[in-house]
């Protein structure tokens, strides 16, 4: 019986099997996820400050004040971790990452 491991990804943790590496992008995204979990970006209800929160009483206008700085911080994390070297691409990617964090 031969095991086909080339190109295989673990179904649980999505990590490549048998010495394959996804490179620096993995570390960059982990840094971003870790940074976004911190209280600097989130309110006490674990919602990003750039989104409205009914429990905190943060409305759309107040949340908009956080949007630019949060996008710029995530953009800088992407550039520092060398996920991308293009600032425009980093900003676009930062917006996508932050949009995925939007509460339902």
Backbone torsions as a table, in degrees:
resi	resn	phi	psi	omega
1	UNK	NA	128.3	-178.5
2	UNK	-108.8	133.3	-179.4
3	UNK	-95.4	126.4	178.7
4	UNK	-89.7	100.0	-177.5
5	UNK	-107.6	-12.2	-178.5
6	UNK	-67.3	121.2	-179.8
7	UNK	79.0	10.5	-178.4
8	UNK	-86.3	140.9	178.6
9	UNK	-121.4	136.3	179.0
10	UNK	-60.7	127.9	-178.1
11	UNK	-70.0	-16.7	-177.0
12	UNK	-90.8	-49.9	-175.7
13	UNK	-109.8	-0.7	177.9
14	UNK	60.7	28.5	179.0
15	UNK	-96.0	137.5	177.3
16	UNK	-61.1	143.0	-177.9
17	UNK	-99.4	151.1	174.9
18	UNK	68.6	51.2	170.5
19	UNK	76.2	5.4	176.8
20	UNK	-75.0	145.1	-178.2
21	UNK	-126.1	141.4	175.7
22	UNK	-92.8	2.0	174.5
23	UNK	79.3	-156.4	-174.3
24	UNK	-71.8	-21.5	-177.1
25	UNK	-58.7	-34.6	179.6
26	UNK	-63.2	-47.6	-179.6
27	UNK	-62.7	-39.8	179.5
28	UNK	-62.3	-44.8	179.7
29	UNK	-69.2	-32.9	176.1
30	UNK	-66.1	-39.4	177.4
31	UNK	-61.9	-41.5	-179.3
32	UNK	-67.5	-45.8	178.0
33	UNK	-58.9	-42.7	179.5
34	UNK	-64.3	-42.2	-179.7
35	UNK	-65.3	-40.3	-178.7
36	UNK	-71.1	-19.0	177.8
37	UNK	-77.8	-18.9	-176.3
38	UNK	-69.6	160.5	-177.4
39	UNK	-73.9	-10.7	177.5
40	UNK	-63.4	-36.6	-177.1
41	UNK	-98.4	-14.6	-172.5
42	UNK	-118.5	153.6	174.5
43	UNK	-85.5	-178.2	-177.9
44	UNK	-67.7	-13.1	178.4
45	UNK	-97.9	12.9	177.1
46	UNK	65.0	29.0	175.7
47	UNK	-108.5	135.9	177.5
48	UNK	-54.8	137.3	-176.8
49	UNK	-65.3	-16.9	179.6
50	UNK	-80.1	-1.2	176.5
51	UNK	-117.0	148.5	178.7
52	UNK	-63.2	148.5	178.3
53	UNK	-134.9	117.2	-179.5
54	UNK	-66.6	-36.6	-177.3
55	UNK	-67.3	-38.7	179.7
56	UNK	-83.5	-20.1	-176.2
57	UNK	83.9	17.1	179.1
58	UNK	-84.3	115.8	-178.1
59	UNK	-88.0	-177.5	-178.4
60	UNK	-62.5	-41.0	-178.3
61	UNK	-65.8	-44.9	179.5
62	UNK	-67.3	-38.7	179.2
63	UNK	-64.2	-34.3	-179.8
64	UNK	-63.1	-26.8	178.1
65	UNK	-65.3	-27.5	-179.5
66	UNK	-88.2	-18.1	-171.1
67	UNK	-60.0	-52.3	-175.6
68	UNK	-61.8	-47.1	-177.1
69	UNK	-66.7	-36.9	178.9
70	UNK	-66.8	-44.2	177.8
71	UNK	-61.1	-41.1	-179.9
72	UNK	-67.6	-38.3	178.0
73	UNK	-64.2	-43.7	179.4
74	UNK	-68.7	-38.5	175.9
75	UNK	-58.3	-44.4	-179.5
76	UNK	-66.2	-37.4	175.3
77	UNK	-61.2	-41.3	178.6
78	UNK	-64.0	-41.2	179.5
79	UNK	-69.6	-41.1	-179.8
80	UNK	-66.1	-35.7	-179.2
81	UNK	-86.2	3.4	176.7
82	UNK	60.1	30.9	172.7
83	UNK	-66.6	-38.4	174.7
84	UNK	-146.6	156.7	178.4
85	UNK	-107.9	-7.6	-178.4
86	UNK	-93.5	117.9	-178.4
87	UNK	-60.2	-36.6	179.3
88	UNK	-67.1	-42.0	178.1
89	UNK	-66.3	-37.1	179.1
90	UNK	-64.7	-41.1	178.7
91	UNK	-66.3	-41.8	178.0
92	UNK	-63.1	-42.3	178.4
93	UNK	-66.7	-38.2	177.7
94	UNK	-60.9	-41.5	179.2
95	UNK	-64.2	-39.0	178.3
96	UNK	-65.6	-45.2	-179.8
97	UNK	-61.1	-45.7	-178.4
98	UNK	-68.7	-34.0	179.0
99	UNK	-66.1	-31.4	177.2
100	UNK	-68.0	-20.6	-179.9
101	UNK	-87.5	-2.5	-178.2
102	UNK	-61.9	131.7	178.3
103	UNK	-69.6	152.5	-177.8
104	UNK	-78.7	NA	NA
